[in-house]
Amino acid sequence: MKKNLPIKSKDTSWNSVASWYDELLKNDDSYQAKVVLPNLLRILDIKKGERVYDLACGQGYFANVFAHAGADVFASDLSKNLIETAKKNIKEKVSFYISPAHRAQFLKDNSIDTIVVVLAIQNIENVGEVFAECKRVLKKDGKIVLVLNHPAFRVPQGSDWSFDNGVQSRIVSQYLSPSKIYIDMTPGEKNPKKKIKTISFHRSLQDYVKLFSKNGFAITRLEEWISHKQSQTGPRQAAEDRARKEIPMFMCLEIKNI
């Protein structure tokens, strides 16, 4: 059974794991590089001069690519360390801000064409306020492109893989109930001092849809993305690779300001 932790919103910052996350995204075989980025660029189809806001931008991995594609990019994150890293890493012109996700005071009303939130919404607690702020800064007919861990198949402490009779399947034991839990990002690490932990918030798809509707958004695209990885040779290889192609890791939602 999942446990609701007494954690304040300010504690959800990835400030303490900034260096680890930066190193993770330097891996050319990461999900961000092989799955998320190519699909995201296809969906965004960025036009020169388009005003893009990278919300919860981390160390600027995606913001840099958006700017390279010709967008005027604004990016923010709650973590001071991640923003400092982003400014060191950046190769393109991007305006970075240290700011909570629900307060983009550096942006004027109706000033942004596209807001992108990549693998971050599950780490944000007050999502209702976040979508209300998105509504404020988006132009009429502007859009949000939201990439998240698939809410139906990747439920923290509520889903897992199972292998039985040659079949790899996904077991989901809890889905509709929202949760707020610690996530161990380094499960194989034995040294407690090297353990990397973050906080995740699970919400069902209907929870998100209700928030979209409440804030005046409509879903115009939904895609489900699978892993690019392959299993090592062994008795479960074929079953694992089949399951990987059938059970998506990520969901991408495009929602329009109406």
N, C-alpha and C positions, 0 to 999 in steps of 0.2 A: 504494500500500500504506500502511495506517495505521500509525502509530508510537505505541508506548506511551511516554508521557513520564514522566520521573522527577520527578513532582510529588507532594508530600505532601498529605495530606487537608486540613490547615489552609490550604493555598494555594487550595482550591476555593471559599473564601468570595467573595461578590460585593461585598466591602467597597470595593474600588477602583472599582466601577462603580455604586455606590448612586445617585448623582445622575442618571446616565444612565437607569437603570432606573425611577426615580421619574418622570422626565419621560415615558418611554415609556408608562407606564400612565395618564398624564393624557390620553392621546389617546382620545377617545370612539369611534374607529373601530378600536381595537386588537382583536386576537384575544381578549384577556382579556375585553374589554367586550362584544363582539358574539357570540362563540362560547362561550367557557368559562363565563362567569358565568351566563347564563340556563340553560344546560344543567345546570350544577352545582347551582343552586338547585332546579331541578326534581327532580333525583335526591336531594338531601339532604332536602328537605321538612322543614326545621328546625322543631322544636317548642319552644315557650317553656320555658326552663329547661334545655334540652338542653346537655350539657357537650361542647363542641367544641374540639378541639386543632388549630390551624392550624400544621402542621409545615413549617419552612422558609418562613416567612410573608412574607419580603421586607419591603416597606415598608407592610404591613398592609392592602393593597387588599381582599383577600377577607375578612380577619378583621373589618374594619369592617362589611361587609355581613352577615356571619353574626351579629354582635352586634345589628345593627339588626333582624334577623329574629327576635330573641328568645333567641338562644343565650347561654350563659355561655361566653365564649371565652378560651382560653389560646393564646398564639402565641409561637413562638420562631424565631430565626434565628442562624446563626453570625456574621453580619455585624453588628458594632456600629453601623456607619453606617446600615444599613438599619433597625435597631431604633430608633435615634434619630429617623430620618425618620418611621417609623411612629408614634411617640409624638407627633410634631408634627402629623401628618396626621389622627390618629384623631378621630372625632366621637362614637363610642360607647365603652362601658366594655369594655376589653380588657386582660387581664394579659399584658404582654410580657416576654420573657426572652431574654438573649443566651446561646445554648447550641448546641453541636453537635447534629446531628440524632439521634445515637444515645445522647444523654444528656438525658433529661427529668427531672432529679432534683427539679424543682419540682412534679412530679405524683406523687400516691400510686398505689400498685398498684390496679388495677381501678377507676379513678376517672373514666374518660372514655367517653362514649357513641360519639363519632365523631371519627376523625382524618382530616384533609383534607391531601393533599399535591398542590399544584398546580404543574405544570411545574417541578418541582424535583428529582425523583428522579434525572433524568439528569445532575444536577450534583453528586450525592453519591457518594462513592467506596465507603464501607463499608456498603453497603445491607443486608447480612446482619445487622449489629449494629443497624441502624435498625429493621428489622422485629421483631427480638427485643425491642427497647425498646417498640415499639408493642404487642406482645403483653402486656408487663408492665402498661402503663397502661390498656389497654382493659378495659371491663367484659365479663362473659360476654355473648355475642351482640352485642358492640359491632362496629363496622365501620370499615374504612379506605376512603376514596374517593380514588383515585389518578388524576390526570390527567397524561399524559405525551405527548411528541412520539411519533407513531406509530412503534413500533420496526421495523415492516416496510417503511415507505416513506420515513422520514426518518432515514436512516443517515448520520451526519456523515462526509463524504468517501467515502461508499459508495453514494450514491444521487444522482440528478439528473434534471432534466427533459430530454426529447428531443422534437423536432418533425420529423416526416418524412411526406411525402405527405399533408399536411393533418391529421395526427393528432398530438396532444400526448400523450405517454406518460411513464411513470416508469421509469427504468432503475435497477435495484438490482444493484450489483456485489459487495457484501459484506453479509452479514446475521448469520450464526451466530457469527462471531468477535467477542468483546468488544473494545472499544477505548476509549482515553482520549486525547483530542486537544484542541487549541486550536480555538476557534470564533471566527471574525471576525464580530462582530455589526454592523460598519459596513463592508460590502464596497465601497461606493462612495466611501468617504472616502480622499482622497489624502494628507492630512496625517498622518504617522505619530504625531504627538503627540495627535491626536484619535481614533486608532484605539481601539475597544473590543473587548477579547478576553476570553472566558471559557473554562472547561474543561467538556467534556462527556464522559459515559461512555455508550457504546452497549452495550445488552444485548438479547439476543433475548427474545421473549415466553416461550420455554421457560425461560430463565434466571430470569425473574420468577416463573413458576409454581412452579418448584422451591423458590424461597425462601419463597413463600407456604405451600407444603405443609410444608416443614421447620419453620416457625414456628407451625403450627397454624391456618392460614387457608384458607378456601375461597372461590373466585370465585363470586359470586352475580349479577353483572351485568357485561356488557362492551358498551360502545358505541363507535362510531367517528364522529368529528365532522369535517365538511368545512369548508373556508374559506368565509367570507361575502363575500369580495371578488369583484369583477368586473374583467375586463381592459379596457384602453382600446381604442377603435376601431382596427382594423387587420386585416391578413390572418390573424393567428393568434387573433383574439378568440374566435370560436365554438369552436375546438378547445380553447383554454385554459379557457374557461368549462365546457365539457363535462368535461374532465379534472378540474377542480376539484370537480365534483359526484360524481365516481366514485372519486377517490383521496383518502382522508381524511388530514387533517393530524394529528389528535389521537386518542388512545385514552383512554377512561375505564374504569377497573376498580373495581368495588365488591367488597371482600373482607371476609368475616365471620369473627369470632373463634369458633372451634368447640372 
